[in-house]
Amino acid sequence: MLRIPSQLYQQMIDHCLQWYPSEACGILSGKKGKVEKVYRMKNADDGSVKGSAVRYTMDSLELLKVTQSIRREEKEMIGIFHSHVASEPYPSQTDINLAFYPDAVYVIISLKDRRCPVARGYRVVEKEITPEELKVDL
């Protein structure tokens, strides 16, 4: 189970809505399955035209800086989130192929209905998908 305080969950949703119609992405840090910080990442695949990205790639330098910050804070990268702008919150084949962190929960936020975003969590290990419960704490 991945526990997310409601204010951090809202940060994730806001970030995804800001990037719409492109996919958004970010990192979740914390310990023992509880998210303590949201890192809003830039989608390096966005290109020069906002709305052109239907996938996401985190900038390697930005990812390195975030990873170093997480280590300095003695936390762990416990999740990676991104949005799907027009589809259900389920890993695409691209998401599965690029799931390089078996200990992380992959949170996908569907903006198919932007008035009511839907988030789901998954573990992806050796291309096998397992649902992971998300609990938003009030």
RAGI-V456332 format. One line per field, one symbol per residue. ss: DSSP state (@ for helix, = for strand, . for the rest). psi: psi as a letter, one per 30 degrees, with the letter a starting at -180 (. if undefined). A space follows every 10 residues. Layout:
ss: ???
psi: ???
This chain:
ss: .====@@@@@ @@@@@@@@@. ....====== =..======= =.=@@@.... .......=.@ @@@@@@@@@@ @@...===== ====...... ..@@@@@... ....====== ...@@@.=== =====..=== ==.====.
psi: kkkjkeeeee eeeeeeeefk glklllkkla khgkkfkkjj lkjfgfafjk ffkglkkkke eeeeeeeeee eeghaljflk lllkfgllik kleeeefgig iffkkjkkjk gejffikkkl klkjjhgkkk kkkkjjk.
